[in-house]
Amino acid sequence: MLSEVQVNHVYLACGSTDMRKSIDGLAALVQEVFKLDPFSPALFVFCNRQRDKLKILHWDLNGFWLYYRRLERGRFQWPTEASLTPLRVTRRELRWLLDGLSLEQHQAHPAVSARTVI
């Protein structure tokens, strides 16, 4: 379902977020702390202190989606430095995080912009 979402940006809330926050609390955090528009075509991703739970906030036409992920084992490789500015990442980097990988994937294939066919 999340792969079908049309978004322009993905923002990570670095550090930890209180997972008791619901849609309204997370939207207020996006608007008041990050100074971003929670109604924009973006994903806003939050992680708890133990790094085993994620929430993703997304506006879709006439309402918010709140995606929730809890790992039974393991931890997300989440950026730990707390910041009032969210970290902007690509959808590919978000997939890495969701798969348990770090943002700095040195083994991943780099993006290629081909101009001609051989």
Backbone as ProteinMPNN parsed JSONL, in Angstrom:
{"seq_chain_A": "MLSEVQVNHVYLACGSTDMRKSIDGLAALVQEVFKLDPFSPALFVFCNRQRDKLKILHWDLNGFWLYYRRLERGRFQWPTEASLTPLRVTRRELRWLLDGLSLEQHQAHPAVSARTVI", "coords_chain_A": {"N_chain_A": [[0.815, -1.193, 0.0], [1.874, 1.277, 0.849], [3.806, 1.625, -1.067], [2.421, 2.479, -3.266], [1.763, 5.084, -2.833], [1.685, 8.459, -3.802], [4.145, 10.718, -3.475], [6.106, 13.69, -2.92], [8.229, 14.213, -1.23], [10.162, 12.779, 1.482], [10.372, 12.852, 4.896], [12.346, 12.462, 7.773], [11.945, 12.342, 11.224], [14.465, 13.017, 13.15], [16.197, 11.399, 15.883], [14.217, 10.489, 18.75], [10.652, 9.973, 18.97], [7.676, 10.484, 20.78], [5.637, 7.815, 20.828], [3.029, 7.75, 21.637], [1.703, 9.769, 20.49], [-0.873, 10.672, 18.283], [-2.525, 11.05, 15.104], [-3.246, 13.829, 15.1], [-1.414, 14.911, 16.978], [1.076, 14.3, 15.782], [0.815, 15.656, 13.335], [0.685, 18.266, 14.298], [3.266, 18.468, 15.34], [4.782, 18.321, 12.976], [3.937, 20.7, 11.766], [4.358, 22.774, 13.732], [6.93, 22.391, 14.957], [8.702, 21.427, 12.918], [8.119, 23.216, 10.957], [6.804, 22.671, 8.556], [4.371, 21.761, 6.044], [1.814, 19.714, 6.955], [-0.123, 18.823, 5.219], [0.958, 18.584, 2.765], [2.166, 16.803, -0.201], [3.768, 14.525, 1.079], [5.734, 12.189, 3.017], [5.922, 11.779, 6.462], [8.04, 10.626, 8.816], [8.397, 8.881, 11.852], [10.113, 7.707, 14.762], [10.426, 5.551, 17.629], [12.068, 5.659, 20.912], [13.326, 3.202, 21.469], [13.761, 2.306, 18.962], [12.248, 0.405, 17.594], [9.758, 0.78, 16.64], [7.76, 2.449, 14.225], [6.071, 5.318, 12.907], [4.246, 6.599, 10.211], [3.146, 9.479, 8.757], [0.729, 10.678, 6.518], [-0.931, 12.748, 4.222], [-3.875, 12.361, 2.328], [-5.79, 13.406, -0.075], [-8.502, 13.736, 1.319], [-8.11, 13.184, 3.963], [-6.004, 11.966, 6.684], [-3.521, 9.412, 6.569], [-2.212, 7.028, 8.784], [0.435, 5.149, 9.169], [1.724, 2.315, 10.818], [4.401, 0.587, 12.217], [5.734, -2.195, 13.811], [8.523, -3.814, 14.999], [9.208, -7.176, 15.712], [11.579, -8.331, 16.35], [14.886, -7.022, 16.458], [16.154, -3.77, 15.336], [15.472, -0.529, 13.966], [17.701, 1.219, 11.826], [18.044, 4.014, 12.728], [18.533, 7.568, 12.41], [20.153, 9.019, 15.1], [20.772, 11.514, 16.175], [19.198, 14.138, 17.671], [17.141, 16.645, 16.262], [15.732, 19.796, 15.337], [15.163, 20.118, 12.773], [13.89, 18.176, 10.236], [15.229, 15.246, 8.608], [15.673, 15.015, 5.221], [14.991, 12.467, 2.975], [15.315, 10.026, 0.337], [12.812, 8.001, -1.334], [13.879, 5.527, -1.764], [15.895, 5.391, 0.195], [14.237, 5.394, 2.437], [13.018, 2.9, 2.11], [15.276, 1.318, 2.585], [15.676, 1.842, 5.343], [13.267, 0.779, 6.377], [13.704, -1.857, 5.793], [15.632, -2.506, 7.599], [18.173, -1.617, 7.141], [20.987, 0.695, 7.021], [21.141, 4.266, 6.322], [23.394, 4.865, 4.869], [24.27, 3.169, 2.469], [26.74, 1.514, 1.197], [27.025, -0.596, -0.48], [24.97, -0.607, -2.233], [23.639, -0.301, -5.534], [24.626, 2.455, -7.463], [22.663, 5.263, -8.602], [21.88, 5.532, -12.049], [22.012, 7.53, -14.886], [21.182, 6.968, -17.889], [21.955, 7.835, -21.252], [22.048, 6.912, -23.83], [21.386, 3.932, -25.766], [23.25, 0.985, -25.917]], "CA_chain_A": [[0.0, 0.0, 0.0], [2.737, 2.452, 0.949], [4.556, 1.775, -2.312], [1.56, 3.114, -4.262], [1.512, 6.46, -2.421], [2.374, 9.479, -4.587], [4.691, 11.758, -2.61], [7.248, 14.424, -3.451], [9.334, 14.217, -0.275], [10.099, 11.943, 2.67], [11.072, 13.527, 5.99], [12.534, 11.675, 8.981], [12.127, 13.065, 12.477], [15.659, 12.424, 13.761], [16.029, 11.18, 17.304], [13.033, 9.699, 19.082], [9.354, 10.635, 19.069], [6.719, 9.827, 21.666], [4.716, 7.058, 19.984], [1.648, 7.925, 22.085], [1.093, 10.793, 19.643], [-1.713, 10.171, 17.198], [-2.484, 11.87, 13.892], [-3.247, 15.262, 15.41], [-0.157, 15.263, 17.636], [2.163, 14.242, 14.806], [0.606, 16.751, 12.386], [1.086, 19.491, 14.997], [4.732, 18.452, 15.405], [5.238, 18.668, 11.625], [3.641, 22.104, 11.494], [4.898, 23.712, 14.722], [8.36, 22.192, 15.218], [9.461, 21.314, 11.67], [7.728, 24.323, 10.075], [6.41, 22.099, 7.27], [2.934, 21.617, 5.858], [1.441, 18.299, 7.046], [-1.051, 18.503, 4.134], [1.714, 18.507, 1.513], [2.339, 15.414, -0.665], [5.018, 14.048, 1.673], [5.657, 11.237, 4.119], [6.62, 12.22, 7.661], [8.336, 9.354, 9.465], [8.777, 9.053, 13.249], [10.594, 6.465, 15.374], [10.468, 5.626, 19.088], [13.392, 5.647, 21.542], [13.924, 1.867, 21.348], [13.971, 2.112, 17.522], [11.568, -0.793, 17.098], [8.43, 1.18, 16.17], [7.708, 3.608, 13.326], [4.797, 5.831, 12.432], [4.373, 7.418, 9.007], [1.979, 10.326, 8.567], [0.571, 11.039, 5.107], [-2.223, 13.319, 3.84], [-4.351, 11.823, 1.061], [-7.01, 14.03, -0.586], [-9.496, 14.223, 2.272], [-7.832, 12.681, 5.307], [-4.658, 11.48, 6.973], [-3.173, 8.011, 6.791], [-1.177, 6.827, 9.788], [0.991, 3.808, 9.047], [2.417, 1.94, 12.049], [5.201, -0.634, 12.032], [6.414, -2.649, 15.019], [9.392, -4.963, 14.777], [9.204, -8.161, 16.788], [13.004, -8.497, 16.682], [15.756, -6.101, 15.75], [15.995, -2.331, 15.486], [15.676, 0.294, 12.778], [18.958, 1.973, 11.815], [17.484, 5.361, 12.722], [19.448, 8.654, 12.79], [19.927, 9.241, 16.525], [20.977, 12.904, 16.587], [17.937, 14.882, 17.72], [17.221, 17.899, 15.531], [14.444, 20.433, 15.059], [15.007, 20.06, 11.324], [13.828, 16.774, 9.814], [16.159, 14.801, 7.573], [14.983, 14.682, 3.972], [15.591, 11.292, 2.347], [14.612, 9.533, -0.843], [11.971, 6.823, -1.077], [14.793, 4.385, -1.731], [16.503, 5.368, 1.527], [13.197, 4.977, 3.369], [12.908, 1.439, 1.977], [16.422, 0.744, 3.303], [15.387, 1.9, 6.774], [12.194, -0.165, 6.676], [14.285, -3.199, 5.673], [16.634, -2.7, 8.642], [19.491, -1.185, 6.691], [21.301, 2.086, 7.343], [21.007, 5.207, 5.205], [24.646, 4.892, 4.106], [24.453, 1.864, 1.844], [27.874, 1.558, 0.281], [26.955, -1.718, -1.398], [23.85, -0.445, -3.153], [24.007, 0.179, -6.858], [24.35, 3.888, -7.594], [21.706, 5.642, -9.643], [22.498, 5.742, -13.353], [21.155, 8.232, -15.838], [21.66, 6.589, -19.212], [21.575, 8.761, -22.321], [21.929, 6.173, -25.09], [21.369, 2.484, -25.685], [24.428, 0.447, -26.601]], "C_chain_A": [[0.857, 1.254, 0.0], [3.519, 2.687, -0.335], [3.748, 2.484, -3.392], [1.3, 4.591, -3.975], [2.342, 7.414, -3.269], [2.833, 10.598, -3.651], [5.859, 12.438, -3.303], [8.462, 14.324, -2.544], [9.07, 13.22, 0.851], [10.953, 12.624, 3.725], [11.139, 12.6, 7.196], [12.675, 12.61, 10.164], [13.286, 12.394, 13.202], [15.491, 12.334, 15.275], [14.767, 10.382, 17.554], [11.799, 10.587, 19.212], [8.476, 9.815, 20.001], [5.661, 9.137, 20.809], [3.277, 7.088, 20.502], [0.937, 8.983, 21.257], [0.298, 10.129, 18.527], [-1.597, 11.122, 16.011], [-2.378, 13.35, 14.222], [-1.937, 15.707, 16.054], [1.017, 15.275, 16.679], [2.036, 15.365, 13.777], [1.002, 18.085, 13.016], [2.604, 19.583, 15.097], [5.318, 18.862, 14.051], [5.077, 20.164, 11.386], [4.372, 23.051, 12.434], [6.41, 23.596, 14.898], [9.167, 22.185, 13.927], [9.186, 22.452, 10.701], [7.455, 23.837, 8.655], [4.899, 21.946, 7.232], [2.548, 20.144, 5.921], [0.474, 17.861, 5.944], [-0.351, 18.415, 2.774], [1.858, 17.048, 1.085], [3.688, 14.861, -0.205], [4.706, 12.972, 2.702], [6.479, 11.8, 5.262], [6.785, 10.993, 8.544], [8.918, 9.61, 10.852], [9.16, 7.701, 13.837], [10.639, 6.643, 16.894], [11.901, 5.504, 19.611], [14.084, 4.297, 21.386], [14.22, 1.491, 19.894], [13.374, 0.799, 17.003], [10.145, -0.494, 16.62], [8.545, 2.426, 15.31], [6.262, 4.013, 13.109], [5.084, 6.721, 11.232], [3.057, 8.156, 8.811], [1.928, 10.78, 7.117], [-0.826, 11.574, 4.866], [-2.612, 12.785, 2.475], [-5.729, 12.394, 0.741], [-7.957, 14.59, 0.474], [-9.291, 13.697, 3.69], [-6.41, 12.188, 5.443], [-4.634, 9.962, 7.013], [-2.129, 8.003, 7.899], [-0.751, 5.367, 9.702], [1.799, 3.529, 10.31], [3.144, 0.624, 11.811], [5.888, -0.958, 13.343], [7.249, -3.872, 14.681], [9.307, -5.901, 15.97], [10.622, -8.45, 17.259], [13.782, -7.472, 15.893], [15.383, -4.645, 15.969], [16.143, -1.661, 14.13], [16.997, 1.037, 12.922], [18.616, 3.453, 11.694], [18.532, 6.398, 13.08], [19.161, 9.084, 14.227], [20.092, 10.691, 16.958], [19.656, 13.665, 16.508], [18.122, 16.24, 17.053], [15.82, 18.459, 15.341], [14.161, 20.458, 13.568], [14.948, 18.595, 10.906], [14.833, 16.487, 8.709], [15.356, 14.402, 6.343], [15.725, 13.54, 3.292], [14.78, 10.922, 1.117], [13.716, 8.352, -0.443], [12.832, 5.561, -0.983], [15.443, 4.266, -0.359], [15.483, 4.978, 2.592], [13.013, 3.463, 3.3], [14.069, 0.746, 2.689], [16.143, 0.714, 4.8], [14.319, 0.88, 7.167], [12.678, -1.609, 6.607], [15.381, -3.465, 6.696], [18.034, -2.291, 8.259], [19.737, 0.268, 7.097], [21.138, 2.963, 6.108], [22.246, 5.226, 4.327], [24.942, 3.519, 3.542], [25.566, 1.938, 0.802], [27.831, 0.434, -0.742], [25.816, -1.594, -2.396], [24.354, 0.061, -4.498], [23.706, 1.668, -6.952], [23.333, 4.138, -8.705], [22.455, 5.942, -10.936], [21.515, 6.51, -14.228], [21.723, 7.977, -17.232], [21.118, 7.565, -20.255], [21.385, 8.051, -23.657], [21.874, 4.673, -24.795], [22.554, 1.953, -26.474], [24.027, -0.522, -27.672]], "O_chain_A": [[0.598, 2.187, -0.759], [3.857, 3.826, -0.656], [4.321, 3.033, -4.333], [0.682, 5.278, -4.788], [3.545, 7.218, -3.442], [2.012, 11.334, -3.104], [6.518, 11.849, -4.16], [9.598, 14.345, -3.019], [7.927, 12.864, 1.137], [12.118, 12.937, 3.483], [10.132, 12.02, 7.601], [13.445, 13.57, 10.111], [13.118, 11.331, 13.799], [14.735, 13.1, 15.872], [14.295, 9.672, 16.666], [11.889, 11.776, 19.519], [8.538, 8.586, 20.001], [4.875, 9.805, 20.138], [2.39, 6.51, 19.874], [-0.288, 9.092, 21.306], [0.741, 9.156, 17.915], [-0.657, 11.914, 15.938], [-1.517, 14.049, 13.686], [-1.408, 16.765, 15.713], [1.867, 16.162, 16.752], [3.04, 15.964, 13.389], [1.588, 18.939, 12.349], [3.167, 20.669, 14.953], [6.25, 19.664, 13.995], [5.981, 20.815, 10.862], [4.952, 24.038, 11.98], [7.097, 24.614, 14.978], [10.197, 22.853, 13.836], [9.924, 22.641, 9.735], [7.819, 24.493, 7.679], [4.233, 21.997, 8.265], [2.917, 19.385, 5.026], [0.266, 16.663, 5.748], [-1.001, 18.197, 1.752], [1.693, 16.146, 1.907], [4.627, 14.744, -0.993], [3.582, 12.856, 3.19], [7.607, 12.248, 5.058], [5.801, 10.389, 8.972], [9.811, 10.441, 11.018], [8.6, 6.672, 13.458], [10.863, 7.748, 17.389], [12.832, 5.272, 18.839], [15.298, 4.246, 21.19], [14.859, 0.472, 19.632], [13.919, 0.168, 16.097], [9.412, -1.407, 16.241], [9.314, 3.339, 15.612], [5.352, 3.183, 13.123], [6.039, 7.498, 11.233], [1.994, 7.543, 8.713], [2.934, 11.209, 6.55], [-1.807, 10.941, 5.255], [-1.787, 12.752, 1.561], [-6.734, 11.897, 1.249], [-8.188, 15.799, 0.516], [-10.2, 13.761, 4.518], [-5.698, 12.013, 4.454], [-5.595, 9.317, 7.433], [-1.26, 8.874, 7.945], [-1.484, 4.467, 10.11], [2.485, 4.417, 10.815], [2.578, -0.329, 11.274], [6.552, -0.102, 13.928], [6.736, -4.851, 14.139], [9.333, -5.454, 17.117], [10.842, -8.776, 18.426], [13.39, -7.096, 14.788], [14.433, -4.326, 16.684], [16.849, -2.159, 13.253], [17.368, 1.438, 14.025], [18.876, 4.071, 10.661], [19.35, 6.154, 13.967], [18.036, 9.474, 14.537], [19.594, 11.065, 18.02], [19.072, 13.819, 15.436], [19.138, 16.905, 17.256], [14.849, 17.715, 15.203], [13.051, 20.782, 13.146], [15.877, 17.841, 11.198], [15.232, 17.385, 7.968], [14.468, 13.553, 6.418], [16.93, 13.624, 3.057], [13.689, 11.448, 0.895], [13.854, 7.787, 0.642], [12.535, 4.649, -0.212], [15.535, 3.169, 0.192], [15.833, 4.297, 3.555], [12.866, 2.814, 4.335], [13.878, -0.291, 3.323], [16.345, -0.309, 5.455], [14.457, 0.195, 8.18], [12.132, -2.483, 7.28], [16.0, -4.529, 6.674], [18.987, -2.587, 8.979], [18.806, 0.981, 7.47], [21.012, 2.464, 4.99], [22.156, 5.571, 3.149], [25.773, 2.787, 4.08], [25.35, 2.374, -0.329], [28.519, 0.495, -1.76], [25.714, -2.405, -3.317], [25.365, 0.758, -4.579], [22.624, 2.098, -6.554], [23.171, 3.329, -9.619], [23.533, 6.534, -10.916], [20.333, 6.173, -14.297], [22.624, 8.679, -17.691], [19.991, 8.05, -20.158], [20.647, 8.53, -24.518], [22.265, 4.217, -23.721], [22.829, 2.423, -27.579], [24.886, -1.077, -28.355]]}, "name": "protein", "num_of_chains": 1, "seq": "MLSEVQVNHVYLACGSTDMRKSIDGLAALVQEVFKLDPFSPALFVFCNRQRDKLKILHWDLNGFWLYYRRLERGRFQWPTEASLTPLRVTRRELRWLLDGLSLEQHQAHPAVSARTVI"}
